């Protein structure tokens, strides 16, 4: 991230192949480094900007130059002069917020001269009276009638004063506010008429109620001194999926008989400010914060909806968006409740106030919990949009399209801008208009099934049998020849499908593309080899990977079973060497059970046709490993060049013994921070120990009394619901991260991500839920509840087909501000839908998350 102190340090150059757009080059900037170090750097050649955010203005000076620099860029921009002009038009934004319904605004009378198209017509807004003027002269009678009616209207409520001001970009920060008693008609009329003479087209004169400061009745005499008023500044940011998120709230306190503005009051927290106004009860603080959050997020939602209907020219460029917003509130009493009333929107003043308050906490103090910076969600949005811009036009080869559980890949590709036919539910209007233009990725697919639905969704489809793993090296050479013959200029190659991971690494090696070594992929793919290899890795570095590995023994024949029983303590776990989805995994307590299960698997699961998609193309060899007591967890990692960029830990509920089918999950983890850190370190050390250096990996672990123990490494992105949950809670897309790493680009991810809520989910199984899934809790019913936001549905199988070796049919989850609330919502939902029952006790599965 670079800071440019002068527009002269930046240059716009025409973008090849994109008429009317320009790339932004940086020749000089201040750079920032760990430890508080800054340098003034000159860049030769200039560096290409991948995101641009600037202070804007129409007047002479750097603001106008910055506005010109921001216009029609190829890279994403977080603001533009065109958008700022709309946001800082008080009349336009006030009408926008009034129509929203969730945001209280002051009662307002507006005289507008030749209003812009966005203000013409439309539905009437409560508390807002708009008078359109075709001329500025001869309006005395009309103004007097309208002002008189307004001053006597019930819309003003308890307001004793009105303010008269100008509205329009030209008047931003240049005018004085005029206050008058509500009872004085003539001075208000005279001021309005005088201001009308200054208007240009699309500007307005506003007469608005001055909301009385919030106060409580005092027993006896009121406290001495002037009455205090409170101004609340809220910063709200656009996050993943164009969802608004309140970032921080700061306040200013001043005399109630004077206008309270930015930069003329000291910023303080909401708790301190309310206490100074004798409103410091915990319930009052909680209620005000809740109301401010709802109103601020509704304000940004209204702005984003407005932008979605604007053309690229109206926004100031194809990539111009409003990524954050400041909302100024005054706190008053309405209907016997403390109510924040939105006064205006701004582009940076509220963020500046938050920064001033955060500066007070720059020195660490004992006992204080670090609070996320106000700009943190904005920076995440910057990085996310920058990443998509970097991926624009990249040529990616994907090996293996996967089954129904991977359909999210194709929905994500469509939302990211891949030009594919619609599949599944259509994205929202804001998603399709605001996101799809960002990332034009060229995707090519290698797949065994010529009739796979994804064959119609990609630029190039290569039908190739990827299931013959004994021929992976030969197939990699053949695929490399096919790629070259078709003239594909690939930037990366990756896979999220278990069957294709080793072949992908071999193909990357043939084509000279970034990837973890094939030997590392082979090692991680075969479960017994993973454990036995790590058992021999005693370090350095320390903690060594051997501390996390579990004794095991490979089983290729019946004779191997007796040998394994003598080497591995029982009870143990028998599983397929190359299996997936816990199919064929079983707890065995003695030698006869081991022989029985080995024979059953050898008979029932001989090849890919017996159970597609669980790795039988590699054979049906098994292993016996020691059974580890403890809680089960998933750690999803992003590695680049052997460095850990991000890690996400989730908790699993008890599995259904003697099988190990997953029942429930919770994210983020409920573990203590030290235990969470131990799991992350264990997962990271195990990946490095196997030679996995680049990619997105899923590591399954158990946390025992002696620390973490490895179950297995999945050398690909986590399956089931994990990508969806991480995207929802943290705003990090593991699919995008995997694509970037495959192209040799380092994803910029939060090193210590903070979840914005909690998700708790359960699996539905055909063996337990066939009746309800076929009737009252059908796929259509679950999808409808998902669309209403009542639950999160991840469909994992297409058909309701019962069988001995089953995988979960779907995952059903509920969100909540706390784990307890998410659990209660999910339990009630499962009881209502019939998912809970004596043979599938949801309360027991969820009890592990307390």
N, C-alpha and C positions, 0 to 999 in steps of 0.2 A: 504494500500500500504506500503510495507516494503522495506528498503534499506539494502542490505547485503554488507558489506565492505570487506569481505573475502570469498573466495570459501569454506573455512573450515566450514562456518556457514550453508552450504547447503549439502544435501546428496541425492543421487539417490538410489532408491530401486526398484527392479523389480515389474512391474505392473501385478497383477493376471489376467489371461485370455487375456493378450495382449503381446504375445511373441515379444521380441526384444525392448520393450518400458519400460520406467521407470517413476515412480512418483517422484516428486521433493519435498523434505521435508526441512523446515526451522527450525533450532534449535536456531538461534540467529539473531537479526536484529534490526535496528533502526526503531522505529515507529513514526508516525507523528500525531499530535492532534491539534484541533483548538486553535488559539491564539499563534501559533508558537512554541508550546511545542514539544520536541522530547525526546524519552526515548530509552535506550538500553535494549532490552527485551530478556530474555531467555524463550524459549517455551518448556515446558515439559507437555505432549508429543509434538514432533515437529509438526508444522503446515504444511498442504499440500498446495503447491503453485497451484494457478489456472491460472496463467499467468507468463511468465518469459521473461525478457529483460535484456541483459547484453552487456557490452563492450567486443568485441571479438578480438582475435589475434592468430597468429600461432607461434609466438616466445615464448620463455620461460617466465613464469610469470603468473599473474592472468588472462591475456587475453586468454591464451591457456587453462587454467583450466576452465574458463567460457565457452569456446567453447565446451569443453567436457561435461560440465553440461547441455548445451542447446541441445545436440544431442539426438534425439529419445525420447523425453519426451511425456508423455500422455497429458500434459497440453499445451495450445497454447503458442507459442514463437514468439516474434516480430522480431527475427533475428536468424541467424545461421552462423557458420563459412563457411559452403558451399555456402550460399547465399551471404554473405559478400565477399567471394572470387570472385564471379562472378561480383558483383557490383563494386568492386575496381580494376577490370581489365579494364584499360582505353580503350584498343583497343576494347574489347568486348562491353562495354557500348557505346563507340563512334559509333561503327557500328550499334548497336541497335537503337540509337537515330537518326543517319543519315537515316536509313531505315524508321523511323517514319514519316518523311516528315514535321512535325510541329515544329521540333527543329533544330535550326542552330548550327552546330559544326565547329571547325576550319578545314581547309583543312589539310589532314594528309596523310603521307606516312608511312606505317608500314612494318617492316621486322620481320616476326614471325617465330620462330623455332618450328617445329612440332606443329602446332596450335591445340587447343582443338576442339572437334567435333562441338561445337557451332559456330566456326569460319570458318569451312570448307564449301566450296561451297556457295550456296545462291546467291541472286541477288546482282549485283554491287551497291554500295552506292555512291551517288553523293559527290564528294570532298574527298573520302576516297579510297586510293590505297593500296591494301594488297598484299604483296610479300611473298609467302611461301618458306621457306628455309628448305632443308633436312639436311644441315650441316652448321657449323659455320665457316669453313675455306675455303679459295679459292673463296671468294665471291666478291673480289675487283672490278672486271669488272662489275658485275651485280649491285653492290651497287652504283658505280660511274654513270652508265647509268641511274638508277632509280632516284638517287638524282638530277642529272643534269636536267632530264626531269621535275622533280617536282618543282625545283626552278624556272624554266622558264615557268611553266604552268599558265594559266589564273585562275586556282582555288585559287591561293594565293591572288588574288585581289590586294588591296593596301598595303598588308603586306610588311614591310621592313626588318623584322627579322623572323628567324625560331628558334624553340626550339627543342633540341634533348634530349630525356628522355627514361627511361626504363618503361615498362608496365608489371605488374604482382603483385600478392599479396605480394610476397617476398620483393618487392621494395617499398612498401607503407611507405612513410615518411623517407626513408633511402638514398635517392639520391638527388644530386644537379642538378638543371636545367641548361643546357648549352645553351646560346643564341649566335647566329651568324647572321651577316648581310646576307641578301638573296643573295648577289652577291658573297659571298665567298664559292665556291664549295668545295675546298680541305679540309678546316677545318671540314666542315660538314661530308664529306666522312670519314675522319680519325676518327672522334668521333664515327660515326656509327660502323665502323669496330672494334674499341676498345671495344665498348659496346657489340658487338656480341659475343665476347669471354666470357662474363659473363653470357650469357643466359643459362637457363635450358629449358627443354621441356615446351611448352605452354606459353613461355614468348616472349616479343617483344621489338624491338627498334622503337620508334616513332620519326618522323620528322614532326613537325606541324607548321602551320603559327601562328605567334604572331599577334593577332588582334590589329590594331592600336587603341589607346584610342579614345572614342567618343569626338569630339570637334566641335564647331561651328566657322565659319569665324568671325574674329574680325575686325571691322573697325579700320584702323590705326595700331598701334603696338600691338602685343600680350601682355598679362599681364606678369609682371616679374615673375621669378622663374621657377622651373621645371614644365613640363607638368604633369597634374594629371591623374591617371588612376582609374577606378572604378571596384571593384569586388563585385558582387551581390550574396548573399547566400539566397536560397529559401528553406523553409521546407515545404514539401508536405506530407500529410497523407492519408492512405487508410481508407475510411469511409464505412458506410453502403452500401452493394451491390457492394463492391470492386471498389468504385468510388474514384478517386484521388481528394483531396481538398487542395489548397494552404492554408497553415496555417499562415505563416509570411515571410516577406522579410527584411533582414538586409544587410548592405553594409560595405565595407572597402574602404578607399581612400588612395592612396599612389603615389609615384613618378612613372611616366609612363615609365621610363627607367629601372625599377627594377621589378622583379617578386613580385607580391602581394599575400601573403599567409595568411592562417588562423593563428591567434594568433600573427601576427606581425603587426596588424593594429587594431585600435579601432573601434568597431561596432557602427553604427549609422543608422538612418532610411533612407529609400530611398529618401524622400523629402530633408533631410539635405544633403545627399551625392550628389545628383544631383545639388543642389544649389551651393555646393562647387566647382563643376566642370562647373559652369556657365550654367547649364541646368535645372534651377529651375522653368520654366514656368509651370503653372498648367496643360496645355494640354500635355506638354512633360512628366510630372510625371504620369499623367493618362495613357498615351499611353505606357510608359515603364512598368508600373505595369500590364497593361493588357497583354502585350507581355510576361512578366516574368511568369504570372499566367498560360497562355496557354501553354508555353513551359515546365514549371515545372510539370504541371498536365499531359501533354503528355508524359513526361519522366517516371513518375511513372506508367502510363498506359502501356507503353512499357515493363517496368520491370515486372508488374503483368501478362501481356500476356506471357512473357518468362517463368515465374514461373509456369503458368498454364500447360505448356507442359513438366514440369520436373517431374520425379518420386519422391516419398517420400525420397528415398536414396539420390538423387541428391540435394534435398532441405535441407537435414539434419534432416529429421523426418516428420512424417505424419502431425504434427501440425505446422511446421515451415513456416512462411510467412514473407514477408517484409511489416511491418506496417507503416513505415515512411521512408522518403528519403530526403537527402540533395542534392541540385543541385547547383553547382557553375557556375556562368555566368561571362563573361566579357562583358562590354557594348562597342559596336563599331557602326560604321555607315555602312550600306549596302543598296545600292539603294536609297540613300538620306534619309534613315529612321534610327532612333536609334534602334539598334537590339541587344538583349541579345544573346550571343553565349555560349552554354553549354560547359564547360571545362571538368568537371568530376562529378561523383556521389560519395556521401560519406554516411556513416551510422550514424554519430553523430556530426561532426564538425560544420555543419550549425546550428543544434539544440543548440549546445554549444554557438555559437555566438549569437543566439537569446536570450538565457538565460542571457548572459552577458549584452545585451542591456536592457532586462527587469529589471535587477537588478538596473539600473539607475533610474527606476520609482517606486522603492519599497516604497518610502515615498509618501503618497498621497499629491497632490498639487491642489490648487483651480482651478477650470475651466477645469481640464483635465478629459476627458471621459475614463473610464477604458477600456483597450484593452484586448481582449482575449489572453491568453498566447499561445505561439507557440506550446506547448505540449498538449493543450486542446483537439484537435481532436484525437491525439494519445491516450490520457487517455480514451476518450470515446470508442475508438476501443479496448483498453485493457479491459475495463469493459464489453463491449459487448461480446467479445470472452470468457472472464472469465465466464460470465453468461451462455453462451451456454455450456461451459465445465461443469459447475455445474449441468446443466440439463441433461447431458449425461447419458442415461440409466434410467432416471426417468420413473415411471409408472403413467400415467395420465388417469383419466376417464373423458370423455367429455359427458355432457348431452345435447342432441339436436344438430343435424348437421346444422340446419338452411337452408335457401333457397339460391337462386342464389347470393344474396348480400353478402353471407358469404363464397363464393368459395375461396376468398383470404386465408382463414384459411388453406385450403388443399394445395394450391399452396405454402404457407409459410412452411407448414409442410414438403413438398417435398424438398424445398430449404434448410431447416434446417437439412435434413439428415434422416427424417422419410422414411423408405423404402416403398414407395407407388408407384403404377403405375402412369405413366404420365397422368396429367389431364390439359387440356388447353394448352396455349402456353408454349413451352419448355424454360427453363432458358438458359441464355447465357452460352457459353463454360466456361468462367471464373467462373461464378456462380456455375455451376454444378461440376467443378473440385476443386474449392477452398473453397466452403462453405459446400457442402453436407456431407463432412466427419466429420463435427464438432459436430453435435448434433444428436446422435442416441436415439431418444425419443420413448418410447413404448406407443402408444396411443390406448385407448379402448373407444368405443362409445356406448351410449344408445340412441336409436332413435325409434320413432313411426312408421316410414315408412320403411317397410322391403326392399323396392326396391330403397331406397335412394342411390345415386351414392357413397356416402361416406362409405357405408357398405363394399365396396371392398377395401377401402384405409387404414383400421385400422387393428391392430393385433387381436382385439377381438370385435365382434359386438353383442350387446345384443338388440334384438327386444323387446321393451316394450312400452306400451301406456302411454305417459307422459302427455296427454291432460286432464285427469280427475282430475282436481285440488281439487275437494272436497275430494279426497282420497290421497292427497299428503303425509300425515303422514304414512298411510298404505303402499303406494307405496315405500316410502323411506325404510321402514323395509324390504319389499319384495326385493328391489334392493340390499340392504345390504346382504341379504341371498344369492342372486345370485352371488354377487361379491365373497363372502367367498366360495361358492360352486365351483366356477371356479378357486379358488386358486390365485386370483389376489392380489398381494402385492402392493397396491397403495401407491404412495407418495403424490398424490393430486387429487382433483376432482373440476372441474369448468364448467361454462357455459357462453356463450355469447348470448344465445337465450332467449328472454323475457319469453316465456312460461315455462322455466325450472329453473328459478332462485330460487324460494322458495323450489322446490323439491331438488335442488342441496344443498342448505343450510341444509335441513333436513337430506339428505344422508350423508353429511360431519359430522353432529352431530352423526349419527348412527355409522359411521366408525372411529370417533375420528380424523378427518382430519381438517386442518386449513380452516376457512371460517368465514365470518360475521354471527352473530346469525340469526336463522330463523325468529325470531320476527322482527329484523331489516329489513330483506328482505321483509317480508309481509308488513311492514309499508311503505317502499319505493315503493313497487309495486302498492299499491292502492293510487291513486293520492289525493283524498280528505283526507284520513287518514294522508298522509304525511303533508299536509298543516295544518290541524287542530291540529296535534300533535306538530308541530313546533310553531304554534301560542301560545301554552301554555308554551313554553320553554323560560323563561325570563332571564335565567342566574342565577348565574355566570356560565361560563366565559362571558365576554362582548367583542365584540358585541354579543348579544344573538341571537339565531336562529329565535326568534319571529320577529325580525326586517326585516327579508327577506320573511316571509310567507305571503300568500295572502288569504283573506277571501273567503270561498267557502261553498258549501252545497251539500251533496250527494243526488242523485236522484235514487230511486229504483222503484218508481211507479208514476203514473200521479199525484196523490195527493201531492207528494213531490215537484212538480214543483211550485205550488202556494206558498207553504211555503218558497221555495228557493228564489222566486222573491221578497218576503218581506224582506229577510235577506241580499241578495247580491245586491249591487248597479248595475244598468244596465247603459250602455251596459255591457254584460258579455260574457263569453266563455263557451259553453257547449261541453263536451268531454266524451269519454268512460273512466270509472274508470281504466281499465286495458289496454287501447288502446296503439297503437304504430303507428308510421309513419304518424301522424296527420290525420288518417282516422276517419271520423265522427266528427271532430272538427269544430265548427261553431261559428261565432260572432252572438249574439242575442241581439236585441235592446229593445224588450218589451216582455210582458207576452205571447201574442199570438204566437210570433216567438219561444219562449221557448217550449210551448206546441206542436207546429207543429214539431219542430226538435226532441223532445223526442219521439213523435209518429212515426216519420219516422224511427228513429234508432231502436225502439222497433219492427217495422215491417220488416225492411230490414236486420238487423244484429242481428240475434237471436242466432247463434252458430258458431262454428269453420268452418263449411262447407260453410257458407255464405261469409266468407272472411278469408281464412287461414292466420295464422302468425301475426295477430294483437291483440291477447290476448282474443278472444271471448270464449276460453275455460274456462275463469274465469267468464263468464257471460257478459251481455250487460248493466249492471248498468252504470249510468252516474253521472256527477257532473256539477254544475254551479259555476263558479268562476268569480271574478271581472276581467274585462278587464283592463290590465295594459298598459299604453302608454310608449313607450321607444324603444330603439334598442335591438335586440335579439342577444344572444350570447350563445355559448356552452363552457363549461369548462370540460375538461377531466382530471381526477385526478387519481393518483396512491397513495394508502394508505397502510401502513403496520404497524400493531400494533397501530392504531390510529394516526400515524404520517404521515404528508404529504411529500411524496417523490418527486413528480413532478406534474406540472399543465400546461395545454396547452389551450389557449384561442383563439377562432375563432369568427368571426363576421358573422351574417346572414343578408341577404337582406330582403326587405319587403315581407311578405307573401301575398298570393293571397286571399284577403278577398272576401266574408264572410268566405271562408274556410281558412285554415292556412297551405296550402302546401308550403314547402320551395321552394324558387326561386333561391337564390344565396348565396355564402359564400366566405369568405376571411380569409386567415391564413398567417402569424400571425395577431393578432388583430391590428387595427389601432388606438386603444384607447391610451390615455395618460397612462404612467406607473402607476399613482395613481389609475385611474379607473380600469385598468387591475388587480391591486392588490386587489381592493375592490371586484371584481368578484370572484377572486380565494378564498379570505377569506370567501365570502358568500357561495360558493359551498362547501368548506371544513367544515364550521360551520354547514351547513344543513346536510351533511353526518354524521358528528359526532352526531348531534342532533337526528338522526334516529337510531343511533347505528351501522352505517356502519364503520367498523374499518379496514378491510382487503380486498383489491381488487382494481380493476380498474373500475371507475364509470364515468358516463356522466351526467352532471348537466346542465339543460337548464334554462337560466336566462334572465331577461330583465333589462336593465340599465335605470332607471328613473331619474328624476331630484332629487329625494330624496334618490337615491342609488339603489343597486341591489334588484330585487324581483324574487322570485323563480317561475318558471313555473312548472318544475317537475324534479324528480331525476330518472334516469335510472340506476339501480344498476348492471350495466354490462358495458363492453367496448362500447364506442361510435360506432354508426352504420354508414351506408352510406359510405362516403369517408374518415371519420376521421382518422381511423387507418393508411390508406395509406398516407394521407397528413402528419401526424405527423412523420411517418417513413421517408418520403421524405425530409421534412424540418429540422427535428431535429435529425434524426438518431436513434430515440427511438421507439422500437417496443412494442406497448401496448399488443399485443398478447403474446409475450415472458414475459413481465412484469406480466400479469395475470397468466400465467402458473407458474412463479416463486413464486408469492405470494401464489398460491394454494398449492404449495409444502412446504410452510413455509420458503422460502428463500427471504431475503430482496433484491430487485433489487437495484443496485447502479446506480442512475440516476442523471443527472445534476439538481441541485436545481433551477437554473435560466437558463434554456436552451435558446440558441440563435439560431434563425432560419437562415438558409443559403439560403435565397431567399424568394419569396412570391408566393402564389398560390391564384388564383381567379377562381371560378367555378360557373356554372349555372346548374340547373336541367332541364332535358327534360321530358315533360309530354305527354302521349299518346293522351290526349284530345286536346293538342295544336300542336303536332308535328307528328301526325300519318302519314300524307302524305309524309313529308320529310324523316321520319324514315323508311318508306316503299320503298323509292326510292333513291334519291341522297345522303341522309345522313343515309345510312343503318348501321346496327351493324358492318358489315364487313368493311365499309368505315371508321367508327370511330376507329375500332381496328387497321386498317392500319395506320391511323394518330397517334394513340397512340404508335405503334411500331416504327414510325419514330421520335418520341420525339416531335411532334408538338402540342400534347395535352395530357392530362391525362384523361383516361376513366375509370369510375367505373360503371359497369353494375349492376343494382339493381333489374331488373325484367327480366324474361326469354322471355316472349311473349308480343307482341303488342296487348293487349286486352283492349279496351276502357270500362269504367264503371263509374258509378256515384261516387263511393268511391275509388278514385285512389291514388296510391302512385307513386313517381317519377320512370320513366323508367331507367334513367341513369344520371350520373353526368359527365359534360364535363368541364375541367379546363385547364388553361394556367399558366405557370410559368414565372417569371420575376425577375430581380434584384431589382425592386421597385414595389409597388402596382400599380402605374400609368401605368408602362410598361406592367404588367400582365393584367390589365384591358383592355388596348388598344389592346393587342394581342387577348384576348378573344372576345372582341366586333367585331373585324375584322373577326375572325374565325366564330362567330355565324352568322354574316351577310352573309358570303360566303357560309355557309352550310344551310342557310335557317332557322336556329333556332330562329333568331330575326324576329319580325314581329309586326304589329300594335296591335295585341291582346296579344303579349308576348314581351313587350319592354325591351330588354336586357340593353339598356343604362340607363333606369330608375332603373332597379334592381341593377345595378352596381354603380349608383350615390350615394348610401348610404355609399360607402366605401371611398369616397374622404375625 
